């Protein structure tokens, strides 16, 4: 993912966003312990109210704009390489756990 960003000059999370069902990701993260039930409930409320941060992969995976998003998989006040690697590691684990998402990633990489 990070290599793709360097080569494409684009943000992977922005470009791959439509390939991920955010509810699937959030349920998986809850089950794996990456988020708590309380965090999940806040996300679920925001998602049902169409809050953009709750529906966008970029915010959910790696939040770094200074305002810590309660249900982000990894939050930090300022962007760091280490933070991005941790956040992308969680997303990579999610993708690797599903044949459907592995196929979507391979198709995305082949076309981009």
Secondary structure, DSSP 8 states (H G I E B T S, - for coil): -HHHHHHHTS-HHHHHGGGS-HHHHHHHHHHHTSS-HHHHHHHHHHHHTT-HHHH-HHHHHEE-SSS--TT-SEE-SS--HHHHHHHHHHHHHHHHT-HHHHHHHHHHHHH-
